[in-house]
Amino acid sequence: MEPRTESVRTVVHVGPAVDRVREAAAKSTIVDGPDRVVTVDPEAIEDASAVPADVRLIVCELTPASGVDPLVAICEEFPNVPSLAITGDDTAVDDALAAGATDVLVRRDGVDEPTLLARRMDTVSTTPTRPPLAAEPTERLLDTIDDAFYTLDTDGALMRWNDRLREITGYGDRELERKNALELFAGTDRDRIGDAIETVLETGTAAVEAELIAKDGTATPIEFTGAIVTDADGTPRGIVGIGRDVTDRREREDQLLRLRQAVETVVDSAPLTLFEVEPDGTVSTVRGETLSRRLRHRVSPGDDVAEVFGDQPRIRRAVDAAFAGESSHDLVELPDATLETWLQPSLDETGAVSRVIGMTLDVTEREERAGMLDQIQANAGEVIWMTSPSKESIDFVTDSYETVWGRSPETLVEDATSFVQAIHPDDRERVETALAEQCEDPDAYEETYRVTRPDGEVRWVHDQSSGVYEDGDLSRIVGIATDITVRKRRERELRLKNRAIETAPVGIAIHEVTGSKGPITYVNEAFNATTGHDHDSIAGESLSVLVGGGTDGDRIRELETALEAGEHRSVTAVLHRADGTPF
């Protein structure tokens, strides 16, 4: 067929119902009038010299008798012209698309076919069957972008898409052809997408977020943006848009929401107050009641931040420094409280400090405990210590460690077990064994051992510990090491004195002065040899046990009076042994 040169737009029609096609053409915008619908016979197309050159659309009616053969023939003759196949058989849709149809219209009873056909003709006429060579780089570009690209006709049917949309949906190209976009959504999301399509057609643009349901049933949150496509006359031809997978963004938003909820929970239940300071120095937002409670007046938006803390100049300087980009961390002393305060600059999108974020933590009790520990550390006579159960670190030790061990407490920070090296060699193995058991049962640990100081002096130490438990688990071991050197020396002296009394060549008796008769509590061997009374037979007796017929009673009463008064007295008297003999 020789091409014609007329600059007109024509619809080539194949099939029996040309009147319906012309009626539809009269309602469409793609041809100059219904008379530009030309019916041809595909088998005699070479003789159709009356067909104009500017063919805008092929409309081919399929019948059970002809099948798709006429469509194949006409598409071969006009390979670059969009084609619309019309059939009354749903099962013929796939065959028509395979034969080259750009779109397929299935006839339905009770439908205004001319109007529907006119709309479909307008849409299909803007869809080339094969993109021109100049468009191929654009196709490749669209397939490389991370976002899903799509075009829809005015009914919402997919006309064009890139690889990314195919990946998200899980459908193949043949499955996506002419699939209505609403089929990819469910429930309220489908309604939102339908409303967004209407909004684009009415206003020109729209954006909506919905969950796209893939072929395998998985849902992907997508942010869709769409814009209207019109012809030269401004008539809507379809919608072009981008779909962006916002799964990562939603996860971040969920994480931020959970974090915010966690922070709010912590602030509401902990001794914290969060606040923001505006450039003019006023508080804009406040979260938490601790600051108001400690200040004994409510902190409210609009308050001057320095006046909130009792008009302390250091707070105003810290806020000014924060607006200059410097963070700060300080302790604020109030009349009856101590607050640990942080100030952090907050930057806007330009990098400028737009406001200051502040946080206060009530550390009154902590500082009081720290003060007590400082006093204990400086003044305690005993060595108070606290370590981890494994002895890997020491958390606390009083300064008295240096007094007893003769070594600086810093040596324990470097090596928590260095104190063992100062234990006397004769005691070390026993103590090391006890320390190993202490890790399992700290409450059972109690040891007495010698410590050799660097100057060679030996000191005696009584060491005992107790466990600190959290939720039933041993978290710390606390102990007290007492210097008992003086006590040990006195015990030794006492033992020596006792030995001297026991071996003395004269009889010695010790009386209890609290009793009314001054009962005897101890006698040495010489007393037993002289009187014949041993400890067991005389214990609890008074001086009267030695009285006999030759004893001067006045002298005995004189001794008893001295015993009661706790006075020194010396008398000479005749006494009697256990067998009655005088001495």
Secondary structure, DSSP 8 states (H G I E B T S, - for coil): ---------EEEEESS-HHHHHHHHHHSSSSS-GGGEEE--GGGGGG-TTS-S-EEEEEEE--TTTTTHHHHHHHHHSTTS-EEEEES-GGGHHHHHHTT-SEEEE--TTS-HHHHHHHHHHHHTTS-SS--GGGHHHHHHHHHSSSEEEEE-TTSBEEEE-HHHHHHH---HHHHTT-BGGGG--HHHHHHHHHHHHHHHHHSEEEEEEEEE-TTS-EEEEEEEEEEEE-TT--EEEEEEEEEE-HHHHHHHHHHHHHHHHHHHHHHHTTEEEEEE-TTSBEEEEE-SHHHHHHTS---TT-BHHHHTTS-HHHHHHHHHHHTT--EEEEEEETTEEEEEEEEEEE-TTS-EEEEEEEEEE-HHHHHHHHHHHHHHHH-SSEEEEE-TTSS-EEEE-THHHHHHSS-THHHHH-TTGGGGGB-HHHHHHHHHHHHHHTT-GGG-EEEEEEE-TTS-EEEEEEEEEEEEETTEEEEEEEEEEE-HHHHHHHHHHHHHHHHHHH-SS--EEE-TTSTT--EEEE-HHHHHHHS--HHHHTT--GGGG--TT--HHHHHHHHHHHHHT---------B-TTS-B-
